Amino acid sequence: MIFIADSAKAKIDELKASSHVTDDHFIRVSVVSGGCSGLSYKMDFDDEERENDQVFEDKGIKIVTDLKSFLYLFNSTLEFSGGLDGKGFHFVNPNATRECGCGESFAV
């Protein structure tokens, strides 16, 4: 399962409304190579499911990830923090053994 914090749900709802994304769209999350710790998160709106996608819904937000990425994201929570020192969207990932200082990348 991948979870959505209330803060992330509010921001996703706001982004969907302001970018005129339809109800057919969902959040696609993946883990890609890169960043100073080796792995980075990639997130965007999408409306097309693929073979072997893992599909979750929490707080009315549908999240889709490929099977390989799910192995890194299992039991993670998507959060959002704004303000002057906010990180924007970020994952609280119990599978990460270390994160870079900015929280943009991680290692397992």
A tleap script that builds the chain and sets N, CA, C and O, in Angstrom:
source leaprc.protein.ff14SB
mol = sequence {
  NMET ILE PHE ILE ALA ASP SER ALA LYS ALA
  LYS ILE ASP GLU LEU LYS ALA SER SER HIE
  VAL THR ASP ASP HIE PHE ILE ARG VAL SER
  VAL VAL SER GLY GLY CYS SER GLY LEU SER
  TYR LYS MET ASP PHE ASP ASP GLU GLU ARG
  GLU ASN ASP GLN VAL PHE GLU ASP LYS GLY
  ILE LYS ILE VAL THR ASP LEU LYS SER PHE
  LEU TYR LEU PHE ASN SER THR LEU GLU PHE
  SER GLY GLY LEU ASP GLY LYS GLY PHE HIE
  PHE VAL ASN PRO ASN ALA THR ARG GLU CYS
  GLY CYS GLY GLU SER PHE ALA CVAL
}
set mol.1.N position { 0.841 -1.192 0.000 }
set mol.1.CA position { 0.000 0.000 0.000 }
set mol.1.C position { 0.879 1.245 0.000 }
set mol.1.O position { 1.962 1.252 0.584 }
set mol.2.N position { 0.413 2.268 -0.644 }
set mol.2.CA position { 1.022 3.595 -0.588 }
set mol.2.C position { -0.038 4.519 -0.003 }
set mol.2.O position { -1.190 4.496 -0.437 }
set mol.3.N position { 0.340 5.319 0.967 }
set mol.3.CA position { -0.606 6.148 1.700 }
set mol.3.C position { -0.466 7.617 1.313 }
set mol.3.O position { 0.586 8.050 0.842 }
set mol.4.N position { -1.543 8.378 1.521 }
set mol.4.CA position { -1.579 9.813 1.237 }
set mol.4.C position { -1.864 10.554 2.532 }
set mol.4.O position { -2.875 10.296 3.185 }
set mol.5.N position { -0.991 11.464 2.905 }
set mol.5.CA position { -1.238 12.312 4.074 }
set mol.5.C position { -2.284 13.364 3.697 }
set mol.5.O position { -2.457 13.686 2.522 }
set mol.6.N position { -2.974 13.893 4.705 }
set mol.6.CA position { -3.984 14.931 4.455 }
set mol.6.C position { -3.379 16.125 3.725 }
set mol.6.O position { -4.021 16.725 2.864 }
set mol.7.N position { -2.138 16.465 4.075 }
set mol.7.CA position { -1.475 17.609 3.433 }
set mol.7.C position { -1.280 17.368 1.940 }
set mol.7.O position { -1.464 18.284 1.139 }
set mol.8.N position { -0.912 16.149 1.557 }
set mol.8.CA position { -0.716 15.820 0.138 }
set mol.8.C position { -2.054 15.770 -0.592 }
set mol.8.O position { -2.152 16.228 -1.730 }
set mol.9.N position { -3.081 15.223 0.046 }
set mol.9.CA position { -4.407 15.174 -0.576 }
set mol.9.C position { -4.898 16.578 -0.901 }
set mol.9.O position { -5.401 16.825 -1.997 }
set mol.10.N position { -4.755 17.490 0.043 }
set mol.10.CA position { -5.213 18.866 -0.180 }
set mol.10.C position { -4.478 19.497 -1.358 }
set mol.10.O position { -5.100 20.157 -2.190 }
set mol.11.N position { -3.165 19.303 -1.439 }
set mol.11.CA position { -2.385 19.896 -2.526 }
set mol.11.C position { -2.714 19.241 -3.865 }
set mol.11.O position { -2.803 19.933 -4.880 }
set mol.12.N position { -2.897 17.930 -3.885 }
set mol.12.CA position { -3.260 17.242 -5.129 }
set mol.12.C position { -4.610 17.729 -5.624 }
set mol.12.O position { -4.773 18.000 -6.814 }
set mol.13.N position { -5.578 17.845 -4.725 }
set mol.13.CA position { -6.895 18.370 -5.115 }
set mol.13.C position { -6.774 19.777 -5.684 }
set mol.13.O position { -7.424 20.108 -6.676 }
set mol.14.N position { -5.947 20.603 -5.058 }
set mol.14.CA position { -5.728 21.969 -5.541 }
set mol.14.C position { -5.091 21.960 -6.928 }
set mol.14.O position { -5.518 22.709 -7.807 }
set mol.15.N position { -4.074 21.122 -7.135 }
set mol.15.CA position { -3.404 21.043 -8.432 }
set mol.15.C position { -4.333 20.515 -9.515 }
set mol.15.O position { -4.309 20.997 -10.648 }
set mol.16.N position { -5.146 19.534 -9.173 }
set mol.16.CA position { -6.096 19.004 -10.151 }
set mol.16.C position { -7.071 20.091 -10.601 }
set mol.16.O position { -7.369 20.210 -11.790 }
set mol.17.N position { -7.559 20.874 -9.661 }
set mol.17.CA position { -8.514 21.934 -9.994 }
set mol.17.C position { -7.868 23.028 -10.831 }
set mol.17.O position { -8.465 23.503 -11.797 }
set mol.18.N position { -6.663 23.430 -10.473 }
set mol.18.CA position { -6.019 24.545 -11.176 }
set mol.18.C position { -5.456 24.152 -12.535 }
set mol.18.O position { -5.283 25.011 -13.399 }
set mol.19.N position { -5.167 22.871 -12.739 }
set mol.19.CA position { -4.617 22.456 -14.034 }
set mol.19.C position { -5.669 21.781 -14.908 }
set mol.19.O position { -5.358 21.261 -15.980 }
set mol.20.N position { -6.912 21.793 -14.440 }
set mol.20.CA position { -8.040 21.256 -15.205 }
set mol.20.C position { -7.837 19.783 -15.578 }
set mol.20.O position { -8.191 19.356 -16.677 }
set mol.21.N position { -7.264 19.019 -14.650 }
set mol.21.CA position { -7.085 17.589 -14.836 }
set mol.21.C position { -8.432 16.915 -14.597 }
set mol.21.O position { -9.144 17.272 -13.659 }
set mol.22.N position { -8.784 15.951 -15.431 }
set mol.22.CA position { -10.081 15.283 -15.310 }
set mol.22.C position { -10.058 14.231 -14.203 }
set mol.22.O position { -9.001 13.888 -13.674 }
set mol.23.N position { -11.239 13.730 -13.868 }
set mol.23.CA position { -11.353 12.683 -12.854 }
set mol.23.C position { -10.734 11.372 -13.316 }
set mol.23.O position { -10.487 10.486 -12.498 }
set mol.24.N position { -10.478 11.234 -14.619 }
set mol.24.CA position { -9.830 10.029 -15.142 }
set mol.24.C position { -8.342 9.992 -14.809 }
set mol.24.O position { -7.712 8.941 -14.918 }
set mol.25.N position { -7.778 11.119 -14.406 }
set mol.25.CA position { -6.351 11.187 -14.099 }
set mol.25.C position { -6.074 10.705 -12.679 }
set mol.25.O position { -6.910 10.826 -11.784 }
set mol.26.N position { -4.900 10.169 -12.506 }
set mol.26.CA position { -4.440 9.696 -11.209 }
set mol.26.C position { -2.984 10.114 -11.038 }
set mol.26.O position { -2.372 10.659 -11.957 }
set mol.27.N position { -2.442 9.857 -9.865 }
set mol.27.CA position { -1.040 10.160 -9.599 }
set mol.27.C position { -0.206 8.935 -9.951 }
set mol.27.O position { -0.430 7.851 -9.411 }
set mol.28.N position { 0.751 9.103 -10.854 }
set mol.28.CA position { 1.695 8.025 -11.166 }
set mol.28.C position { 3.005 8.333 -10.448 }
set mol.28.O position { 3.577 9.412 -10.601 }
set mol.29.N position { 3.459 7.372 -9.672 }
set mol.29.CA position { 4.702 7.511 -8.926 }
set mol.29.C position { 5.662 6.424 -9.389 }
set mol.29.O position { 5.272 5.270 -9.566 }
set mol.30.N position { 6.913 6.803 -9.582 }
set mol.30.CA position { 7.923 5.810 -9.923 }
set mol.30.C position { 9.227 6.160 -9.230 }
set mol.30.O position { 9.438 7.282 -8.770 }
set mol.31.N position { 10.082 5.174 -9.173 }
set mol.31.CA position { 11.421 5.346 -8.613 }
set mol.31.C position { 12.391 5.169 -9.766 }
set mol.31.O position { 12.345 4.166 -10.478 }
set mol.32.N position { 13.276 6.154 -9.949 }
set mol.32.CA position { 14.242 6.132 -11.045 }
set mol.32.C position { 15.650 6.294 -10.487 }
set mol.32.O position { 15.835 6.805 -9.382 }
set mol.33.N position { 16.628 5.861 -11.251 }
set mol.33.CA position { 18.023 6.052 -10.853 }
set mol.33.C position { 18.368 7.520 -10.935 }
set mol.33.O position { 17.976 8.212 -11.875 }
set mol.34.N position { 19.118 8.000 -9.926 }
set mol.34.CA position { 19.558 9.381 -9.952 }
set mol.34.C position { 19.563 10.005 -8.585 }
set mol.34.O position { 19.154 9.385 -7.603 }
set mol.35.N position { 20.024 11.222 -8.522 }
set mol.35.CA position { 20.118 11.926 -7.251 }
set mol.35.C position { 21.382 11.538 -6.523 }
set mol.35.O position { 22.057 10.578 -6.896 }
set mol.36.N position { 21.701 12.279 -5.491 }
set mol.36.CA position { 22.968 12.059 -4.789 }
set mol.36.C position { 22.974 10.796 -3.932 }
set mol.36.O position { 24.042 10.346 -3.518 }
set mol.37.N position { 21.801 10.211 -3.656 }
set mol.37.CA position { 21.755 8.971 -2.878 }
set mol.37.C position { 21.490 7.741 -3.739 }
set mol.37.O position { 21.488 6.623 -3.223 }
set mol.38.N position { 21.267 7.922 -5.041 }
set mol.38.CA position { 21.148 6.790 -5.941 }
set mol.38.C position { 19.782 6.580 -6.566 }
set mol.38.O position { 19.699 6.145 -7.715 }
set mol.39.N position { 18.699 6.879 -5.838 }
set mol.39.CA position { 17.345 6.692 -6.350 }
set mol.39.C position { 16.531 7.954 -6.108 }
set mol.39.O position { 16.698 8.621 -5.087 }
set mol.40.N position { 15.649 8.280 -7.049 }
set mol.40.CA position { 14.810 9.471 -6.927 }
set mol.40.C position { 13.362 9.110 -7.212 }
set mol.40.O position { 13.067 8.136 -7.904 }
set mol.41.N position { 12.471 9.916 -6.666 }
set mol.41.CA position { 11.042 9.750 -6.911 }
set mol.41.C position { 10.647 10.581 -8.116 }
set mol.41.O position { 11.161 11.681 -8.322 }
set mol.42.N position { 9.731 10.048 -8.909 }
set mol.42.CA position { 9.163 10.783 -10.029 }
set mol.42.C position { 7.650 10.703 -9.876 }
set mol.42.O position { 7.111 9.626 -9.622 }
set mol.43.N position { 6.963 11.822 -10.025 }
set mol.43.CA position { 5.532 11.856 -9.805 }
set mol.43.C position { 4.885 12.801 -10.805 }
set mol.43.O position { 5.390 13.891 -11.071 }
set mol.44.N position { 3.739 12.357 -11.364 }
set mol.44.CA position { 3.023 13.189 -12.329 }
set mol.44.C position { 1.579 12.690 -12.438 }
set mol.44.O position { 1.250 11.607 -11.954 }
set mol.45.N position { 0.729 13.487 -13.074 }
set mol.45.CA position { -0.614 13.033 -13.388 }
set mol.45.C position { -0.541 12.146 -14.629 }
set mol.45.O position { 0.264 12.385 -15.529 }
set mol.46.N position { -1.383 11.129 -14.663 }
set mol.46.CA position { -1.445 10.219 -15.802 }
set mol.46.C position { -2.888 9.749 -15.924 }
set mol.46.O position { -3.655 9.847 -14.966 }
set mol.47.N position { -3.262 9.241 -17.089 }
set mol.47.CA position { -4.616 8.712 -17.260 }
set mol.47.C position { -4.620 7.360 -17.955 }
set mol.47.O position { -5.664 6.897 -18.412 }
set mol.48.N position { -3.447 6.722 -18.037 }
set mol.48.CA position { -3.351 5.441 -18.723 }
set mol.48.C position { -2.618 4.424 -17.853 }
set mol.48.O position { -1.433 4.573 -17.555 }
set mol.49.N position { -3.350 3.390 -17.456 }
set mol.49.CA position { -2.717 2.315 -16.688 }
set mol.49.C position { -1.964 1.392 -17.637 }
set mol.49.O position { -2.336 1.231 -18.799 }
set mol.50.N position { -0.896 0.790 -17.118 }
set mol.50.CA position { -0.051 -0.110 -17.901 }
set mol.50.C position { -0.088 -1.505 -17.295 }
set mol.50.O position { -0.491 -1.698 -16.148 }
set mol.51.N position { 0.340 -2.459 -18.090 }
set mol.51.CA position { 0.403 -3.832 -17.604 }
set mol.51.C position { 1.318 -3.900 -16.381 }
set mol.51.O position { 2.371 -3.263 -16.353 }
set mol.52.N position { 0.920 -4.662 -15.386 }
set mol.52.CA position { 1.663 -4.867 -14.135 }
set mol.52.C position { 1.670 -3.649 -13.219 }
set mol.52.O position { 2.408 -3.634 -12.234 }
set mol.53.N position { 0.868 -2.627 -13.518 }
set mol.53.CA position { 0.755 -1.495 -12.590 }
set mol.53.C position { 0.133 -1.961 -11.281 }
set mol.53.O position { -0.721 -2.848 -11.260 }
set mol.54.N position { 0.570 -1.359 -10.213 }
set mol.54.CA position { -0.001 -1.574 -8.895 }
set mol.54.C position { -0.866 -0.354 -8.599 }
set mol.54.O position { -0.390 0.778 -8.686 }
set mol.55.N position { -2.122 -0.573 -8.254 }
set mol.55.CA position { -3.084 0.514 -8.097 }
set mol.55.C position { -3.558 0.570 -6.654 }
set mol.55.O position { -3.947 -0.445 -6.076 }
set mol.56.N position { -3.521 1.767 -6.078 }
set mol.56.CA position { -3.933 1.984 -4.696 }
set mol.56.C position { -4.821 3.210 -4.636 }
set mol.56.O position { -4.756 4.079 -5.507 }
set mol.57.N position { -5.646 3.278 -3.611 }
set mol.57.CA position { -6.436 4.478 -3.376 }
set mol.57.C position { -6.454 4.747 -1.881 }
set mol.57.O position { -6.729 3.855 -1.079 }
set mol.58.N position { -6.158 5.986 -1.520 }
set mol.58.CA position { -6.197 6.407 -0.128 }
set mol.58.C position { -6.752 7.825 -0.087 }
set mol.58.O position { -6.313 8.696 -0.838 }
set mol.59.N position { -7.715 8.047 0.791 }
set mol.59.CA position { -8.345 9.358 0.954 }
set mol.59.C position { -8.921 9.890 -0.359 }
set mol.59.O position { -8.946 11.099 -0.590 }
set mol.60.N position { -9.381 8.979 -1.212 }
set mol.60.CA position { -9.985 9.378 -2.476 }
set mol.60.C position { -8.990 9.718 -3.566 }
set mol.60.O position { -9.389 10.157 -4.645 }
set mol.61.N position { -7.710 9.526 -3.313 }
set mol.61.CA position { -6.664 9.794 -4.310 }
set mol.61.C position { -6.153 8.454 -4.838 }
set mol.61.O position { -5.725 7.595 -4.067 }
set mol.62.N position { -6.203 8.286 -6.162 }
set mol.62.CA position { -5.716 7.068 -6.792 }
set mol.62.C position { -4.239 7.235 -7.129 }
set mol.62.O position { -3.833 8.208 -7.765 }
set mol.63.N position { -3.447 6.262 -6.684 }
set mol.63.CA position { -2.001 6.260 -6.944 }
set mol.63.C position { -1.664 4.984 -7.697 }
set mol.63.O position { -2.105 3.896 -7.327 }
set mol.64.N position { -0.878 5.128 -8.755 }
set mol.64.CA position { -0.478 3.997 -9.579 }
set mol.64.C position { 1.042 3.998 -9.672 }
set mol.64.O position { 1.671 5.045 -9.827 }
set mol.65.N position { 1.618 2.802 -9.573 }
set mol.65.CA position { 3.060 2.670 -9.706 }
set mol.65.C position { 3.374 1.362 -10.423 }
set mol.65.O position { 2.582 0.420 -10.382 }
set mol.66.N position { 4.511 1.305 -11.069 }
set mol.66.CA position { 4.925 0.059 -11.694 }
set mol.66.C position { 5.408 -0.902 -10.601 }
set mol.66.O position { 5.717 -0.479 -9.487 }
set mol.67.N position { 5.468 -2.172 -10.922 }
set mol.67.CA position { 5.802 -3.195 -9.928 }
set mol.67.C position { 7.196 -2.992 -9.338 }
set mol.67.O position { 7.377 -3.135 -8.129 }
set mol.68.N position { 8.173 -2.664 -10.162 }
set mol.68.CA position { 9.546 -2.468 -9.669 }
set mol.68.C position { 9.597 -1.305 -8.667 }
set mol.68.O position { 10.222 -1.421 -7.613 }
set mol.69.N position { 8.946 -0.199 -8.993 }
set mol.69.CA position { 8.940 0.957 -8.093 }
set mol.69.C position { 8.212 0.635 -6.792 }
set mol.69.O position { 8.602 1.099 -5.721 }
set mol.70.N position { 7.148 -0.165 -6.895 }
set mol.70.CA position { 6.393 -0.506 -5.692 }
set mol.70.C position { 7.265 -1.207 -4.658 }
set mol.70.O position { 7.060 -1.033 -3.456 }
set mol.71.N position { 8.225 -1.990 -5.104 }
set mol.71.CA position { 9.122 -2.665 -4.162 }
set mol.71.C position { 9.879 -1.659 -3.298 }
set mol.71.O position { 10.210 -1.960 -2.152 }
set mol.72.N position { 10.158 -0.472 -3.829 }
set mol.72.CA position { 10.827 0.590 -3.073 }
set mol.72.C position { 9.836 1.441 -2.274 }
set mol.72.O position { 10.204 2.036 -1.261 }
set mol.73.N position { 8.591 1.497 -2.724 }
set mol.73.CA position { 7.597 2.411 -2.145 }
set mol.73.C position { 6.650 1.759 -1.139 }
set mol.73.O position { 5.848 2.456 -0.517 }
set mol.74.N position { 6.723 0.459 -0.967 }
set mol.74.CA position { 5.801 -0.271 -0.097 }
set mol.74.C position { 5.718 0.377 1.281 }
set mol.74.O position { 6.735 0.599 1.938 }
set mol.75.N position { 4.493 0.677 1.709 }
set mol.75.CA position { 4.189 1.294 3.013 }
set mol.75.C position { 4.699 2.723 3.165 }
set mol.75.O position { 4.830 3.214 4.286 }
set mol.76.N position { 4.985 3.390 2.061 }
set mol.76.CA position { 5.407 4.788 2.113 }
set mol.76.C position { 4.186 5.705 2.178 }
set mol.76.O position { 3.083 5.324 1.784 }
set mol.77.N position { 4.405 6.916 2.682 }
set mol.77.CA position { 3.349 7.919 2.753 }
set mol.77.C position { 3.791 9.164 1.995 }
set mol.77.O position { 4.870 9.703 2.241 }
set mol.78.N position { 2.946 9.612 1.071 }
set mol.78.CA position { 3.195 10.848 0.334 }
set mol.78.C position { 2.708 12.010 1.186 }
set mol.78.O position { 1.549 12.042 1.601 }
set mol.79.N position { 3.587 12.956 1.443 }
set mol.79.CA position { 3.246 14.140 2.228 }
set mol.79.C position { 3.546 15.392 1.413 }
set mol.79.O position { 4.228 15.336 0.390 }
set mol.80.N position { 3.028 16.515 1.882 }
set mol.80.CA position { 3.317 17.808 1.266 }
set mol.80.C position { 3.575 18.809 2.371 }
set mol.80.O position { 2.823 18.888 3.342 }
set mol.81.N position { 4.645 19.573 2.217 }
set mol.81.CA position { 4.881 20.678 3.152 }
set mol.81.C position { 5.228 21.908 2.337 }
set mol.81.O position { 6.064 21.863 1.434 }
set mol.82.N position { 4.573 23.002 2.671 }
set mol.82.CA position { 4.790 24.257 1.958 }
set mol.82.C position { 5.507 25.242 2.851 }
set mol.82.O position { 6.106 24.863 3.858 }
set mol.83.N position { 5.445 26.488 2.486 }
set mol.83.CA position { 6.091 27.524 3.279 }
set mol.83.C position { 7.511 27.787 2.837 }
set mol.83.O position { 7.974 27.233 1.840 }
set mol.84.N position { 8.196 28.625 3.574 }
set mol.84.CA position { 9.547 29.031 3.200 }
set mol.84.C position { 10.543 27.888 3.221 }
set mol.84.O position { 11.427 27.822 2.367 }
set mol.85.N position { 10.414 26.991 4.179 }
set mol.85.CA position { 11.360 25.890 4.258 }
set mol.85.C position { 10.720 24.555 3.861 }
set mol.85.O position { 11.255 23.493 4.179 }
set mol.86.N position { 9.587 24.608 3.174 }
set mol.86.CA position { 8.869 23.400 2.782 }
set mol.86.C position { 9.580 22.643 1.682 }
set mol.86.O position { 10.300 23.231 0.875 }
set mol.87.N position { 9.378 21.351 1.651 }
set mol.87.CA position { 9.987 20.487 0.651 }
set mol.87.C position { 9.079 20.254 -0.542 }
set mol.87.O position { 9.516 19.679 -1.539 }
set mol.88.N position { 7.822 20.687 -0.465 }
set mol.88.CA position { 6.862 20.313 -1.491 }
set mol.88.C position { 6.412 18.889 -1.214 }
set mol.88.O position { 6.263 18.500 -0.056 }
set mol.89.N position { 6.194 18.105 -2.270 }
set mol.89.CA position { 5.837 16.701 -2.083 }
set mol.89.C position { 7.076 15.918 -1.676 }
set mol.89.O position { 8.162 16.143 -2.211 }
set mol.90.N position { 6.918 15.012 -0.742 }
set mol.90.CA position { 8.004 14.120 -0.348 }
set mol.90.C position { 7.415 12.852 0.251 }
set mol.90.O position { 6.275 12.839 0.715 }
set mol.91.N position { 8.199 11.802 0.234 }
set mol.91.CA position { 7.767 10.516 0.770 }
set mol.91.C position { 8.416 10.256 2.108 }
set mol.91.O position { 9.607 10.505 2.298 }
set mol.92.N position { 7.622 9.754 3.029 }
set mol.92.CA position { 8.145 9.160 4.251 }
set mol.92.C position { 8.221 7.674 3.908 }
set mol.92.O position { 7.206 6.981 3.842 }
set mol.93.N position { 9.433 7.208 3.695 }
set mol.93.CA position { 9.659 5.875 3.148 }
set mol.93.C position { 10.393 5.000 4.160 }
set mol.93.O position { 11.584 5.201 4.397 }
set mol.94.N position { 9.696 4.027 4.761 }
set mol.94.CA position { 10.340 3.162 5.739 }
set mol.94.C position { 11.375 2.222 5.126 }
set mol.94.O position { 12.140 1.594 5.857 }
set mol.95.N position { 11.413 2.116 3.806 }
set mol.95.CA position { 12.361 1.239 3.125 }
set mol.95.C position { 13.699 1.915 2.869 }
set mol.95.O position { 14.688 1.238 2.586 }
set mol.96.N position { 13.744 3.222 2.962 }
set mol.96.CA position { 14.977 3.966 2.684 }
set mol.96.C position { 15.956 3.818 3.850 }
set mol.96.O position { 15.593 4.013 5.011 }
set mol.97.N position { 17.187 3.473 3.524 }
set mol.97.CA position { 18.216 3.373 4.556 }
set mol.97.C position { 18.917 4.703 4.775 }
set mol.97.O position { 19.484 4.948 5.840 }
set mol.98.N position { 18.875 5.564 3.758 }
set mol.98.CA position { 19.406 6.925 3.908 }
set mol.98.C position { 18.783 7.815 2.847 }
set mol.98.O position { 18.360 7.344 1.792 }
set mol.99.N position { 18.733 9.119 3.144 }
set mol.99.CA position { 18.229 10.118 2.211 }
set mol.99.C position { 19.264 11.214 2.084 }
set mol.99.O position { 20.077 11.421 2.985 }
set mol.100.N position { 19.233 11.909 0.976 }
set mol.100.CA position { 20.116 13.063 0.834 }
set mol.100.C position { 19.556 14.195 1.689 }
set mol.100.O position { 18.420 14.123 2.157 }
set mol.101.N position { 20.348 15.230 1.889 }
set mol.101.CA position { 19.945 16.338 2.748 }
set mol.101.C position { 18.682 17.042 2.306 }
set mol.101.O position { 17.918 17.519 3.146 }
set mol.102.N position { 18.444 17.119 1.010 }
set mol.102.CA position { 17.247 17.816 0.526 }
set mol.102.C position { 16.030 16.897 0.455 }
set mol.102.O position { 14.919 17.377 0.231 }
set mol.103.N position { 16.209 15.598 0.638 }
set mol.103.CA position { 15.100 14.659 0.605 }
set mol.103.C position { 14.647 14.274 -0.792 }
set mol.103.O position { 13.617 13.618 -0.944 }
set mol.104.N position { 15.394 14.667 -1.814 }
set mol.104.CA position { 15.010 14.372 -3.178 }
set mol.104.C position { 15.402 12.962 -3.616 }
set mol.104.O position { 14.809 12.424 -4.551 }
set mol.105.N position { 16.385 12.358 -2.960 }
set mol.105.CA position { 16.803 11.029 -3.353 }
set mol.105.C position { 17.042 10.176 -2.112 }
set mol.105.O position { 17.129 10.681 -0.993 }
set mol.106.N position { 17.148 8.857 -2.345 }
set mol.106.CA position { 17.287 7.929 -1.233 }
set mol.106.C position { 18.034 6.691 -1.672 }
set mol.106.O position { 18.297 6.504 -2.860 }
set mol.107.N position { 18.375 5.852 -0.726 }
set mol.107.CA position { 19.013 4.560 -0.995 }
set mol.107.C position { 18.326 3.514 -0.145 }
set mol.107.O position { 17.745 3.821 0.897 }
set mol.108.N position { 18.398 2.261 -0.607 }
set mol.108.CA position { 17.827 1.142 0.164 }
set mol.108.C position { 18.898 0.118 0.450 }
set mol.108.O position { 18.625 -0.899 1.086 }
savepdb mol mol.pdb
quit
